[in-house]
C-alpha cells in the first residue's frame, strides 16, 4: 500500500460509508474513514483504471460532524471491529446521509422523485441491538477464545471486551462467554452464538442459541446450565440446521415482543426473523399503518408477512387481511399468533413463492384496496412486474379486478426499492407520494426505508426519463 501525498476534498459518502473524492486525474477515490467536506490524504490499497480505494492517512480539514467513536473497538487500526462503519459521524448526520442515499437511489436507479420526503424514523443509537449473530473462535496459539463480530475487512473474529450497540447486559456477557467456551470440551466445535432478546412478564428474556458441530458432553451441558443460572439467560442448542434449534431445558418464559399501539403481542422463536431494533420496529409499524390509512370496510394484503408483524396490527383496523409469506413454518407461526391475539377471524395466511409471482397469481387473490409490502433485500420485483403487466394488458385480469389504491412498501435495500418503484411509477400507474429513511441500524451503513404509492387510473405508462447525471433538486423533508 502506498500513501498518496495529494490532498483530496471528500464530496460524499457511498453505500459502504466510504468517503468519495476525485483526484487530480479525475479518478474516483473511495476513502474509508473520511467524511464529506474533509481534506485528506489517502493510503491507497487498490488501483483500477477508473477508481482507487484506500484508507484515511492524514486529515487537514475536519468535518464539523466528526465525533469521537463511542466504542473502543471501532476504527481503522489492525483488529478493529467491523460491526459498525459510521461511529465517527454524528448520529444526526448519519440519518441525513441515509435519507440522501434513499433519494439518490430512487432517482438514479428508478427515475422516481417522491412528492414529499417523510421525516426519518429515529430512535436510541446505543444498546439497540436485540438480535445479533456472534462468531466464536478458539485461538489455540494465543490460548484464548474470541466472541463477537468479525474484524474490519477480515474473516477473523475481533478481540472484543464489550459492544456498545448491544444492550448493556449483553455487552457485559462477552467476557464471561469467552471464559465459558474456553472451559468447554467442545471449544473447537462451537462456531456461533446467536442472540435474541424478547419481552417477558418479569422483564427482558435473553436467549442464546449455541451452534455446536458435535454432540455436547454431559459436563459441557452442565457448564451451560451453570452459566444460565448465574447470568439469567436461556440456552437453545442448534446441532445442525435452523429447524434443529431447541431449548436446552424446557420451561422458562417465552420470547415475545409487543406492539402496544395495537394491543398485539408477538411470540417468536430465537431463530425466527424479527427486527433487530425493537424500538424502531414499534415506530415503524405505527407509521406504516398511518400511511396506509386502512378503513374499517377495506381488505388488505400483507406481502412477505413473516410472523405477522404488520398483518396483526392491520387486522385491528381492516375488515380482513391476508398475509402471504414464502415459508410454511412462518405461516403456521403467524396463524398461531393471530389465534393468540384473538384476530384469527380477521387475519388469514397463505404460503407461496413470492419471487416467482405472475399476473395470474396476483389476480387469483380477491382484490384488496391496500397492500403492505415488506420484502427481504432482494425486493419485490415479481410483484411490481405483475402490477405493471396487468396495467399494460388489462385482459390478464378477470372482470371487476382492480389494483390496490395504495401501497406502503417497507424496504431494507434502497437499490431494489428504487428498481421496483420505477416499475410501479412508470409502468403500473402509480405515483410515489412519499418516502423516508428508517434508522434501524445506527452507526452502520445499512439503509432501511419506506415509500408510499397511490394508484392513478389516468396515468399513461411511459419510459422513465433519461438520467442526465445532474444532481436532483429534492423536496424539503417534512417537519
C-alpha positions in Angstrom: 0.0 0.0 0.0 1.2 3.5 -0.8 0.4 6.9 0.6 -0.8 9.4 -1.9 0.6 12.8 -1.0 -2.2 14.7 -2.9 -4.8 16.3 -0.7 -8.3 15.3 -1.7 -11.6 17.0 -0.8 -14.3 14.5 0.2 -17.6 15.1 -1.6 -19.9 12.5 -0.2 -20.3 9.0 1.4 -21.1 5.9 -0.6 -23.3 2.9 0.5 -20.4 1.4 2.4 -19.8 4.7 4.4 -16.6 5.4 2.5 -15.8 9.0 1.6 -15.9 9.7 -2.1 -13.4 12.1 -3.8 -11.8 12.8 -7.1 -8.0 13.0 -7.6 -6.2 15.3 -10.0 -6.6 12.8 -12.8 -10.4 12.8 -12.3 -10.4 9.3 -10.9 -12.9 8.4 -8.2 -11.3 7.6 -4.9 -13.1 5.7 -2.1 -11.7 6.5 1.3 -12.5 4.5 4.4 -12.8 6.7 7.5 -13.2 10.1 5.6 -16.3 12.3 5.9 -17.9 14.8 3.4 -16.2 18.2 3.4 -12.9 16.9 4.8 -9.5 17.4 3.1 -7.5 14.2 3.4 -4.5 12.2 2.3 -5.1 8.5 1.4 -3.2 5.3 1.8 -4.2 3.6 -1.4 -4.8 -0.2 -1.3 -6.4 -0.8 -4.7 -5.9 0.9 -8.0 -8.2 0.3 -11.1 -8.5 2.1 -14.4 -11.4 4.3 -13.2 -11.1 4.3 -9.4 -8.9 3.8 -6.4 -9.7 2.7 -2.9 -7.9 3.3 0.4 -8.0 4.5 4.0 -7.7 7.9 5.6 -4.0 8.6 6.3 -3.9 12.3 7.2 -6.6 14.9 7.9 -6.0 18.6 7.1 -9.6 19.9 7.3 -12.0 18.1 9.7 -15.8 17.8 9.3 -17.9 19.6 11.9 -19.9 16.3 12.1 -16.9 14.2 13.1 -17.2 12.8 16.6 -15.3 10.6 19.0 -16.5 7.0 18.4 -18.4 5.6 21.3 -16.7 2.2 21.2 -13.0 1.5 21.8 -13.1 -1.4 19.2 -14.2 0.9 16.4 -11.6 2.4 14.0 -9.2 1.8 11.1 -6.5 0.1 13.2 -5.5 -3.5 12.8 -8.0 -5.8 14.6 -10.8 -3.1 14.7 -14.3 -4.5 14.8 -16.2 -4.3 11.5 -19.7 -4.4 13.0 -20.1 -0.6 12.7 -18.9 1.8 10.0 -20.1 5.2 11.0 -19.4 5.8 14.7 -17.0 8.7 13.7 -20.0 10.6 12.3 -22.6 12.4 14.4 -25.8 10.3 14.7 -27.9 13.1 13.2 -25.7 13.3 10.2 -25.8 9.6 9.8 -29.6 9.6 9.2 -29.3 12.6 6.9 -26.9 10.7 4.7 -29.1 7.7 4.7 -32.0 9.9 3.7 -29.9 11.2 0.8 -28.9 7.6 -0.2 -32.6 6.7 -0.4 -33.3 9.8 -2.5 -30.3 9.3 -4.8 -31.2 5.6 -5.4 -34.9 6.4 -6.2 -33.8 9.0 -8.8 -30.7 7.5 -10.4 -31.9 3.8 -10.4 -35.7 4.2 -10.7 -36.1 7.8 -12.0 -38.6 8.4 -9.3 -38.9 11.6 -7.3 -41.2 11.3 -4.2 -43.8 14.1 -3.9 -42.7 14.6 -0.3 -40.0 13.3 1.9 -41.0 11.9 5.3 -39.2 12.8 8.4 -36.7 9.9 9.1 -37.7 7.4 11.7 -35.1 7.5 14.5 -34.6 6.0 18.0 -31.9 5.1 20.5 -28.4 5.0 18.9 -26.7 2.7 21.6 -27.7 -0.5 23.1 -30.4 -1.0 20.5 -29.4 -4.4 19.0 -31.8 -7.1 20.3 -30.6 -9.6 17.7 -27.1 -10.5 16.8 -25.1 -13.3 15.3 -21.8 -13.6 17.3 -18.9 -15.6 15.9 -16.9 -17.8 18.2 -13.3 -18.8 17.7 -10.9 -20.7 19.9 -7.4 -19.3 19.1 -5.2 -22.1 20.5 -2.0 -20.3 19.6 -2.9 -17.4 21.9 -4.7 -19.5 24.4 -7.9 -17.5 24.2 -11.5 -17.6 22.9 -13.0 -14.7 21.0 -16.7 -14.0 20.9 -18.1 -11.1 18.7 -18.2 -9.6 15.3 -15.6 -10.0 12.6 -12.7 -7.6 12.2 -12.9 -4.9 9.6 -12.4 -6.4 6.2 -11.4 -9.8 7.7 -12.7 -13.3 8.4 -11.1 -13.1 11.8 -13.1 -12.5 15.0 -12.4 -9.2 16.7 -11.0 -9.2 20.2 -14.0 -7.5 21.8 -14.3 -6.9 25.5 -17.6 -5.1 25.1 -20.0 -3.8 22.4 -21.9 -0.5 22.7 -24.7 -1.4 20.2 -25.7 -4.5 22.2 -27.8 -3.9 25.3 -25.5 -3.3 28.3 -26.4 -6.6 30.0 -25.4 -8.5 26.8 -22.3 -6.5 26.3 -21.3 -7.5 29.9 -21.7 -11.1 28.9 -19.0 -11.1 26.2 -16.1 -11.8 28.6 -18.0 -14.4 30.6 -19.0 -16.2 27.4 -15.3 -16.3 26.3 -14.4 -17.9 29.6 -17.3 -20.3 29.3 -16.3 -21.5 25.9 -12.7 -21.8 26.9 -13.7 -24.1 29.7 -15.8 -26.5 27.4 -14.5 -29.7 25.9 -16.1 -28.8 22.6 -14.4 -25.4 22.5 -13.1 -26.0 18.9 -16.5 -27.1 17.6 -18.7 -24.1 18.6 -18.6 -21.6 15.7 -21.5 -19.3 16.6 -23.8 -17.9 19.3 -27.0 -16.2 18.1 -28.6 -13.6 20.4 -32.4 -12.9 20.6 -34.0 -10.7 23.2 -37.7 -10.7 23.9 -40.1 -9.2 26.5 -41.3 -11.4 29.3 -43.6 -10.8 32.3 -40.6 -10.2 34.5 -38.6 -8.1 32.1 -36.3 -8.9 29.2 -35.7 -12.5 28.2 -32.2 -13.2 26.8 -31.9 -16.3 24.6 -28.6 -17.6 23.3 -28.5 -20.1 20.5 -25.3 -22.2 20.6 -24.3 -23.8 17.3 -22.4 -27.0 18.0 -20.8 -29.2 15.4 -20.7 -32.3 17.6 -22.9 -33.6 20.5 -22.1 -31.9 23.8 -20.8 -33.9 26.7 -22.7 -34.1 30.0 -20.0 -31.9 31.5 -20.4 -29.2 28.8 -24.2 -29.2 29.2 -23.8 -28.7 33.0 -21.5 -25.8 32.3 -24.2 -24.2 30.1 -26.8 -24.7 32.9 -24.5 -23.1 35.5 -23.9 -20.1 33.2 -27.6 -19.7 32.6 -28.3 -19.7 36.3 -25.5 -17.2 37.1 -26.3 -14.8 34.3 -30.1 -15.2 33.8 -30.0 -16.3 30.2 -31.9 -19.0 28.3 -29.8 -21.6 26.3 -31.0 -23.0 23.0 -29.0 -25.6 21.1 -28.5 -25.9 17.3 -26.8 -29.2 16.3 -27.5 -28.8 12.6 -29.8 -26.6 10.5 -32.2 -23.9 11.8 -35.0 -26.5 12.1 -33.0 -28.4 14.8 -32.9 -25.4 17.3 -34.4 -26.5 20.7 -34.3 -25.4 24.3 -31.6 -26.9 26.4 -34.2 -27.2 29.2 -37.9 -26.8 28.8 -39.8 -24.2 30.7 -39.0 -20.6 31.4 -40.5 -17.5 29.8 -41.2 -17.4 26.1 -39.7 -14.8 23.8 -42.1 -12.2 22.6 -42.3 -8.5 21.6 -45.3 -6.2 21.9 -46.9 -3.5 19.7 -48.8 -1.6 22.4 -50.5 0.8 20.0 -52.4 -2.1 18.6 -52.7 -4.3 21.7 -50.7 -7.1 19.9 -48.1 -9.4 21.5 -45.9 -11.4 19.1 -44.3 -14.6 20.4 -41.3 -15.8 18.4 -38.5 -18.4 18.4 -34.9 -17.2 18.7 -34.1 -18.0 15.1 -37.3 -16.5 13.6 -36.8 -13.3 11.6 -37.7 -10.3 13.8 -36.4 -6.8 13.6 -33.1 -6.1 15.3 -34.2 -2.8 16.8 -37.4 -3.3 18.8 -38.0 0.4 19.5 -37.7 1.3 15.8 -40.0 -1.6 14.8 -42.7 -0.2 17.1 -42.5 3.2 15.5 -42.2 1.7 12.0 -45.4 -0.3 12.3 -47.3 2.7 13.6 -46.1 4.9 10.8 -46.7 2.3 8.1 -50.3 1.8 9.2 -51.0 5.5 9.4 -49.6 6.0 5.9 -51.7 3.0 4.6 -54.8 4.6 6.2 -56.9 1.5 6.2 -60.6 1.9 6.5 -62.8 -0.5 8.5 -64.6 -1.8 5.4 -61.4 -2.4 3.4 -59.4 -5.6 2.6 -55.6 -5.6 2.9 -52.9 -7.9 1.6 -49.6 -8.1 3.5 -47.0 -9.5 1.2 -43.9 -11.0 2.8 -45.8 -11.1 6.1 -43.3 -13.1 8.1 -44.6 -13.7 11.7 -47.4 -11.2 11.1 -45.5 -8.1 12.3 -47.8 -5.9 10.1 -50.6 -8.4 9.5 -51.9 -8.5 13.0 -51.9 -4.7 13.6 -53.7 -4.4 10.2 -56.3 -6.9 11.4 -57.2 -4.5 14.2 -58.2 -1.9 11.6 -59.3 -3.6 8.4 -62.4 -5.7 7.5 -59.9 -8.5 6.8 -56.3 -9.0 6.0 -54.4 -11.7 4.1 -50.8 -12.3 5.0 -48.7 -14.1 2.3 -45.2 -15.5 3.1 -42.7 -17.9 1.4 -42.1 -20.0 4.5 -44.7 -22.6 5.5 -43.2 -22.5 9.0 -43.6 -18.8 9.4 -47.2 -19.0 8.0 -48.1 -21.5 10.7 -46.4 -19.3 13.3 -48.5 -16.4 12.0 -51.7 -18.3 12.3 -50.8 -19.2 15.9 -50.1 -15.6 16.7 -53.4 -14.5 15.2 -55.2 -17.0 17.3 -53.3 -15.9 20.4 -54.3 -12.3 19.9 -57.9 -13.0 19.1 -57.6 -11.9 15.5 -57.9 -15.3 13.6 -61.4 -14.3 12.4 -60.0 -11.3 10.5 -56.5 -12.5 9.6 -55.7 -15.4 7.2 -52.4 -16.6 5.8 -51.1 -18.4 2.8 -47.7 -19.7 1.8 -46.3 -19.3 -1.7 -43.0 -18.4 -3.5 -43.2 -14.6 -3.8 -40.2 -14.3 -6.1 -42.0 -16.2 -8.9 -45.4 -14.4 -8.9 -47.2 -14.0 -12.2 -50.1 -11.7 -13.1 -52.3 -14.8 -12.9 -51.1 -15.5 -9.4 -51.8 -11.9 -8.2 -55.4 -11.7 -9.6 -56.2 -15.2 -8.2 -56.5 -13.5 -4.8 -59.5 -11.5 -4.0 -58.9 -7.8 -4.7 -57.6 -5.7 -1.8 -57.8 -1.9 -1.6 -54.5 -1.6 0.2 -51.2 -3.5 0.1 -48.4 -3.6 2.6 -45.1 -4.9 1.0 -42.1 -5.8 3.3 -39.7 -7.9 1.2 -36.1 -9.0 2.1 -33.1 -7.4 0.4 -34.0 -9.0 -3.0 -37.1 -6.7 -3.1 -40.5 -7.4 -4.7 -39.7 -7.3 -8.4 -42.1 -10.1 -9.4 -44.9 -8.4 -7.6 -44.2 -5.0 -9.1 -43.7 -6.5 -12.6 -47.1 -8.3 -12.2 -48.8 -5.0 -11.5 -47.1 -3.4 -14.5 -48.1 -6.3 -16.8 -51.7 -6.1 -15.5 -51.8 -2.3 -16.2 -50.5 -2.7 -19.7 -52.5 -5.8 -20.5 -55.9 -5.5 -18.7 -57.2 -8.6 -20.3 -55.0 -10.6 -18.0 -57.3 -9.7 -15.1 -60.8 -11.1 -14.5 -63.8 -8.7 -14.8 -64.0 -6.5 -11.7 -60.5 -6.9 -10.5 -58.8 -3.7 -9.5 -55.2 -2.9 -8.4 -54.7 -1.7 -4.8 -55.4 2.0 -4.4 -52.5 2.5 -2.1 -49.3 0.6 -1.4 -46.9 1.1 1.5 -43.5 -0.5 0.7 -41.1 -1.2 3.6 -37.6 -1.8 2.3 -34.2 -2.9 3.7 -32.4 -2.2 0.4 -32.7 1.2 -1.3 -31.5 -0.2 -4.6 -34.2 -2.8 -5.0 -36.8 -0.4 -3.7 -35.8 2.0 -6.4 -35.9 -0.7 -9.1 -39.4 -1.7 -8.0 -40.6 1.9 -7.6 -39.5 2.5 -11.2 -41.8 -0.2 -12.4 -44.7 0.9 -10.2 -44.5 4.6 -11.3 -43.5 4.3 -15.0 -45.5 1.2 -16.0 -48.0 0.2 -13.3 -49.9 3.6 -13.0 -48.7 4.7 -9.5 -47.4 7.9 -8.1 -44.7 7.9 -5.4 -46.4 10.3 -2.9 -43.9 9.9 0.0 -40.7 8.2 1.0 -38.3 8.4 4.0 -35.4 6.6 5.7 -35.6 4.4 8.8 -32.5 4.3 11.0 -32.9 0.7 12.1 -29.2 0.2 12.4 -27.4 3.3 13.8 -23.7 3.5 13.2 -23.9 1.1 10.3 -24.2 1.9 6.6 -27.4 -0.2 6.4 -30.4 1.9 5.0 -34.0 0.9 5.7 -36.8 3.0 4.3 -40.5 3.1 3.4 -42.3 4.6 0.4 -46.0 5.2 -0.4 -47.6 4.7 -3.8 -51.0 5.9 -4.9 -52.8 4.4 -7.9 -53.7 6.8 -10.7 -56.2 5.3 -13.2 -55.5 8.0 -15.7 -51.7 7.7 -15.7 -50.2 6.7 -19.1 -47.4 4.1 -18.9 -44.2 5.6 -20.2 -40.5 5.0 -20.3 -38.6 6.6 -17.4 -36.8 9.9 -18.1 -33.1 9.7 -19.1 -30.5 10.3 -16.4 -28.7 13.5 -17.2 -26.2 12.9 -14.5 -27.2 16.1 -12.8 -27.9 16.4 -9.1 -31.6 16.1 -8.3 -33.4 19.0 -6.7 -35.3 17.2 -4.0 -38.2 18.4 -1.9 -37.7 19.5 1.7 -38.2 16.9 4.4 -41.5 17.4 6.3 -41.3 18.7 9.9 
